Amino acid sequence: MNIINIEHIAKIYEVGTEKVHALADVSLTIDKNEYVAIMGPSGSGKSTLMNMLGCLDTPTKGLYEFKNENVSQMTDNELAKIRNREIGFVFQTFNLLPRSDALHNVELPLIYSGMASYERKERAKAALESVGLSDRIHHKPNELSGGQRQRVAVARALVTSPAIILADEPTGNLDTKTGEEIMSLFNDIYEQGNTIILVTHEEYIAEHAKRIIRLRDGLVESDEFVKNRILPNGNKNVPV
Amino acid sequence: MKNYLFELKEGLLISLKAIGANKMRSVLTTAGIIIGVWAVVLMSTAVKGVDTSFQEGVASLGSDNLYIDKWAWFNNDIPWWELRNRRNIDMDDYKKFKDLAKLPAAVSPSMFTNQTVKHGDYTAEFIMVVGTTNEYVNTTNLTFSQGRFFTELESRGNRNVIVLGSEIANTLFPRGNGLNKHVKIKGIKYKVVGLLEEQGSWVMGNFNPDKQAFIPIGGLFKYFRSQRRASITINVRAENSAMVAAVNEEAIEVMRRVRGLSYKERNDFSINKQDGLLDIIDQQVGVIQIAGYFITGLALFVGAIGIMNIMFVSVKERTKEIGVRKAIGAKKRTILGQFISESAIICLLGGMIGLALAVVVAMIIRQYDFPMVIQVDAVILAVVISLITGVLSGFAPAYTAAVMDPVEALRYE
């Protein structure tokens, strides 16, 4: 099933009198249970594309359909609703609320979707358990290691059972070993049937995905499947 | 509806968390609100206290009374020289009036003199000594703790008997054994036949019977003031408040006859009522109120600016947080509600502190006999005012937070 369908979208910023094409003309589709990495050097438009995919921003031109709904025409509130229910964000800097414990951070999306307190606490606990943090639910972010913080962020992304997980440089602030643990977690999530979009500039991280879309100057440079995908144990493997 | 309530509740919880994280700052921010609410509560309490004690005081004087006097007590319409040139009202006028007036429940004459009253080593200075007849007690609601008012016999015979107001009695007889003792006014011995219970309050000034002493009017003329030079007041009591207007009409009629005025001449007397006293009290209360509103308004204004300022800072500081919240699905109105409720809670907190301080101060002031009663409406007022201030001053910062672009906000460092 086709979750994301983008046709000829462009994002144009006006800087003074000059028009900057952050995205010139991009078309792509992403299906359910895909594991896609979006790569590109800085200025390639990958951040803009990620904001677009994450419904944080709308394109200047072109069509963006999310689960067959036209996102390009949506109001701010409708976008907020889509983000809340269908998209789970994982950020490079974790972006947890510093003064709230892990449980509250994870239940936050459920608060915004209007779930009753008891149910959302149960679900948040379950999500934290699934990322291996059931013994840390009342710890605040500054009482957790970087890897644990990112796990909380992943739990927060998963808790609403979103259609896609959108991870922006999720290992960027982590050491290699911890980064590998997080990538292993993403692999588990993928294997449970979730759809993951990974934005990164690191080749090694991108190769954990099954498909890599490379951007350059606001255009898709290449879009191909990974031949030697890196599996959680660190071994390269020929895809099935 | 249920959804809005839910959002409200969650918004409040989120706000409480945020405030808890910045306790010191929140309390400092709210200083203006504290002072504002403190002032408004204290003021309304004081006003209420003055009002209540005045009502009680008037009740002791009798609220259905008219006072026929040469002077207009509170009226400034008649030029003072005209008042001054009026003929004095004398005891003959009083006697004629009493015979002719049919409607009043009681009529008595009275005249004041300021004297020092002594008993042994104790002195009470600037005492308003009221000369009157035995009927005076019927034109008031005075109550006695000991003894009685002087009798008709004592009154007619101008005996040296005296009735003391509670404050004087306390001064002269701290041990409360004043009855049948003797006091001296200008060296003249008076026997204490009655002691009044506490009647009025300080609000009434010289009208407060607690600071008055009563002697037969003949004695007053004999010892302290010349009957020829001074003008007496005729105290007229109506049966009830419904009768006051009719008694007033009749009093004018009768007085004109007593004074022998032709139809062309204007009244050469004034009929005074306690309403006039009420006006004066209202003026005093008005001054308290204006001062109170001014302080309150100023403090709340400063407070509101403080809150707005700190909320702007808070929004700026938490730009990233706002970005995250928006990314995971917070709507505009959710963010708006979160920051408005945060500011409202801070203000409410300030309001509560202000209220508590006002209660403390009211209790302290009450030690000094100023009547202070914290009213439920003052509490409601405090809550409403601080909430409104919070919402108003929180709106602009909350709005800037609500309309933030999530992409920009997330990028903010």
Chai-1 contact restraints between the chains, C-beta under 6 A:
chainA,res_idxA,chainB,res_idxB,connection_type,confidence,min_distance_angstrom,max_distance_angstrom,comment,restraint_id
A,N51,B,V407,contact,1.0,0.0,6.0,A-B,restraint_1
A,L56,B,P406,contact,1.0,0.0,6.0,A-B,restraint_2
A,L56,B,V407,contact,1.0,0.0,6.0,A-B,restraint_3
A,D57,B,V407,contact,1.0,0.0,6.0,A-B,restraint_4
A,N77,B,K331,contact,1.0,0.0,6.0,A-B,restraint_5
A,A80,B,G329,contact,1.0,0.0,6.0,A-B,restraint_6
A,A80,B,K331,contact,1.0,0.0,6.0,A-B,restraint_7
A,R83,B,G329,contact,1.0,0.0,6.0,A-B,restraint_8
A,N84,B,G329,contact,1.0,0.0,6.0,A-B,restraint_9
A,F89,B,A327,contact,1.0,0.0,6.0,A-B,restraint_10
A,N95,B,V324,contact,1.0,0.0,6.0,A-B,restraint_11
A,R99,B,A21,contact,1.0,0.0,6.0,A-B,restraint_12
A,P109,B,I328,contact,1.0,0.0,6.0,A-B,restraint_13
A,P109,B,G329,contact,1.0,0.0,6.0,A-B,restraint_14
A,I111,B,E10,contact,1.0,0.0,6.0,A-B,restraint_15
A,Y112,B,G329,contact,1.0,0.0,6.0,A-B,restraint_16
A,Y112,B,A330,contact,1.0,0.0,6.0,A-B,restraint_17
A,G114,B,N3,contact,1.0,0.0,6.0,A-B,restraint_18
A,G114,B,F6,contact,1.0,0.0,6.0,A-B,restraint_19
